[in-house]
Amino acid sequence: FQVDCVLDCSGVSDTFPVAIESVSKNRVVIQVGWPPKPVGEFLNQKIMDKYITINGSWACPMNEMKEIVKAVEDKIVDLDLLVTNKNYTLDILENAIFDLEAGKILGRATISIK
């Protein structure tokens, strides 16, 4: 069983090889965050054989995450100013993409997974 896109937000190095195995040929793996230890093997040949696109987004180390969460809890950071659209769910994900492309999302949007 293979999928069109893998979105890995686990922060665990062991999931990257699973993502590479799970994604279909000529598709995308999105890696969010930075695992605490390097990936054991890079799987370079498999990535090239499958024509996989890998996109990444660095989040932050866990020690900084604690500070960020505390700032949100203490109302130092107002998420309502940063997250402008909160009404999307996974079943209407396409609407969020269209709204983003149309400029209707001014800050960030959240996608609720129920």
Summary of the structure (lengths in Angstrom):
residues: 114
radius of gyration: 16.8
end to end distance: 23.2
largest distance: 48.8
contacts: 254
relative contact order: 0.13
helix: 37%
strand: 29%
